[in-house]
Amino acid sequence: VSNTFTTMAEISPYIEAGRAAGHIVRVHWMVGGFRSVHGVPEATIQKMRDRWESIPNEIIHTFTEEKIA
């Protein structure tokens, strides 16, 4: 699933479905000053940052601008 989640309530159904199907679930957490390729206004992105809830460490894979470049 390629989507943007900011709360556990939003992502939990996907985690549960993946695990129930026997898949390894990974969340790719992008850290840095990435630009929106979809033209999302900065104010909307800030609202998403403000809503962010931590996700269990065992499923997070953190990517920084340096790892992608």
C-alpha angles and dihedrals in degrees: 000000000000108000143123116252126179103174136044089239089061097046102034097083090054093048092048094047092049094049092045088055090052097253129140106244120216129178115206108214112198112209121190143041100313117168122233110253089193098057095251109170116249090238090060092048090050090053088054091050090051091053095048116135123191118257123214109277094230092071101038124103110184121213124190129191089258093056092052100043 
